[in-house]
Every structure is written in structure tokens, then in C-alpha cells.
Amino acid sequence: MPLARLIIEIEIPHAHSLKDRRQVVRSMKEKLRHGFNLAIAELDDAMVWNRATLGIATISSSTSYLTGQLQQIDQAAHRIAATLSAEITDSYAEILPE
């Protein structure tokens, strides 16, 4: 079964504390998890308050379905980031074969 992963790098310009950063990251994780059947985790060590990296993984029996789902997840992440006054600076998607 193919596995898809998406790495998202977020810039949070208004974050002046770890609390501000956590609020944005937690909200983004919850909204993506609620909207899609995926696993999501924070990949960095939270040393920088105005940046975050999220890793997303999903699995399906269809590679074409995963391709479409990755596009939808990426678009949703951009929309969510905009509502949270954050910006996605980079995203990297990959489908790993069986």
C-alpha cells in the first residue's frame, strides 16, 4: 500500500512567545486532522517561536487518490494558515511506493 507524506514549513510572524506559536500549531493540527483522515505531528523542537514544521502522513490503496488528497490537504493548510495570520513558506509532498 502506498504511503504519502507532506512536510509543511510555517512562518508565524506575529508569534512573540512559545504560547503564540503553540496556539497556531495546535489549531492547524486540529483542523487538518478533523478535515482529513491523516496523521500529523510537529517535527521541530520549538526553539524558534516564529517557525514550525509539520509532518503529515496518510495511506491508501490508490496512488491517484493519495495524489489528489495531498493537493487538497496542501490547499486546506494554506487556507487555515491564512486565517491564523501565518504563512506556509514551503511544502514538500512525496508518495512512497509499496
Kinemage of the C-alpha trace (Angstrom):
@kinemage 1
@onewidth
@group {chain A} dominant
@subgroup {mainchain}
@vectorlist {calphas} color= white
{ca met a 1} P 0.000 0.000 0.000
{ca pro a 2} L 1.456 3.386 -0.915
{ca leu a 3} L 2.107 5.944 1.791
{ca ala a 4} L 2.001 9.703 1.261
{ca arg a 5} L 3.819 12.269 3.313
{ca leu a 6} L 3.644 16.029 3.290
{ca ile a 7} L 6.075 18.311 5.111
{ca ile a 8} L 4.849 21.855 5.751
{ca glu a 9} L 7.010 24.709 6.971
{ca ile a 10} L 5.098 27.551 8.607
{ca glu a 11} L 6.158 31.078 9.450
{ca ile a 12} L 4.252 32.801 12.256
{ca pro a 13} L 5.321 36.464 12.135
{ca his a 14} L 3.085 37.584 14.999
{ca ala a 15} L 4.397 34.956 17.443
{ca his a 16} L 6.366 36.620 20.227
{ca ser a 17} L 6.272 33.689 22.624
{ca leu a 18} L 6.075 29.926 22.681
{ca lys a 19} L 2.418 30.268 23.672
{ca asp a 20} L 1.611 32.198 20.464
{ca arg a 21} L 3.389 29.563 18.406
{ca arg a 22} L 1.659 26.653 20.128
{ca gln a 23} L -1.747 28.234 19.585
{ca val a 24} L -1.237 28.409 15.816
{ca val a 25} L 0.323 24.947 15.527
{ca arg a 26} L -2.328 23.285 17.697
{ca ser a 27} L -5.160 24.932 15.768
{ca met a 28} L -3.702 23.930 12.409
{ca lys a 29} L -3.166 20.330 13.534
{ca glu a 30} L -6.698 20.014 14.889
{ca lys a 31} L -8.335 21.497 11.790
{ca leu a 32} L -6.371 19.299 9.385
{ca arg a 33} L -6.943 16.179 11.490
{ca his a 34} L -10.658 16.949 11.656
{ca gly a 35} L -10.982 17.580 7.911
{ca phe a 36} L -8.929 14.635 6.634
{ca asn a 37} L -8.111 11.100 7.711
{ca leu a 38} L -4.415 11.661 8.408
{ca ala a 39} L -1.683 11.548 10.999
{ca ile a 40} L 0.028 14.837 11.827
{ca ala a 41} L 2.918 15.731 14.095
{ca glu a 42} L 5.193 18.644 14.846
{ca leu a 43} L 8.690 17.831 13.563
{ca asp a 44} L 10.863 20.565 15.035
{ca asp a 45} L 11.915 21.214 18.604
{ca ala a 46} L 10.098 24.575 19.049
{ca met a 47} L 13.270 26.525 19.691
{ca val a 48} L 12.259 29.285 17.276
{ca trp a 49} L 8.950 30.922 18.153
{ca asn a 50} L 8.021 32.198 14.713
{ca arg a 51} L 8.555 28.992 12.704
{ca ala a 52} L 7.157 25.472 12.800
{ca thr a 53} L 7.418 22.302 10.728
{ca leu a 54} L 4.550 19.833 10.485
{ca gly a 55} L 4.699 16.317 9.099
{ca ile a 56} L 1.583 14.710 7.668
{ca ala a 57} L 1.147 11.064 6.667
{ca thr a 58} L -1.725 9.251 5.014
{ca ile a 59} L -2.170 5.845 3.408
{ca ser a 60} L -4.450 4.415 0.729
{ca ser a 61} L -4.544 1.565 -1.741
{ca ser a 62} L -4.690 4.056 -4.635
{ca thr a 63} L -1.772 6.265 -5.636
{ca ser a 64} L -4.051 8.549 -7.649
{ca tyr a 65} L -6.295 9.039 -4.611
{ca leu a 66} L -3.258 9.945 -2.493
{ca thr a 67} L -2.100 12.471 -5.094
{ca gly a 68} L -5.471 14.220 -5.017
{ca gln a 69} L -5.653 14.066 -1.241
{ca leu a 70} L -2.194 15.621 -0.867
{ca gln a 71} L -3.271 18.517 -3.083
{ca gln a 72} L -6.435 19.019 -1.013
{ca ile a 73} L -4.501 18.876 2.267
{ca asp a 74} L -1.946 21.390 0.981
{ca gln a 75} L -4.674 23.787 -0.169
{ca ala a 76} L -6.505 23.437 3.141
{ca ala a 77} L -3.273 24.075 5.064
{ca his a 78} L -2.729 27.309 3.108
{ca arg a 79} L -6.299 28.452 3.870
{ca ile a 80} L -6.000 27.593 7.561
{ca ala a 81} L -2.623 29.326 7.839
{ca ala a 82} L -4.079 32.484 6.288
{ca thr a 83} L -6.929 32.542 8.814
{ca leu a 84} L -4.381 32.170 11.638
{ca ser a 85} L -2.207 35.049 10.313
{ca ala a 86} L 0.545 32.603 9.431
{ca glu a 87} L 2.203 31.746 6.140
{ca ile a 88} L 3.289 28.452 4.652
{ca thr a 89} L 6.782 29.102 3.359
{ca asp a 90} L 7.404 25.655 1.904
{ca ser a 91} L 5.699 22.314 1.434
{ca tyr a 92} L 7.081 19.047 0.162
{ca ala a 93} L 4.930 16.092 -0.844
{ca glu a 94} L 6.073 12.570 -1.596
{ca ile a 95} L 4.339 9.278 -2.284
{ca leu a 96} L 6.340 6.279 -1.143
{ca pro a 97} L 5.653 3.092 -3.107
{ca glu a 98} L 4.710 -0.207 -1.562
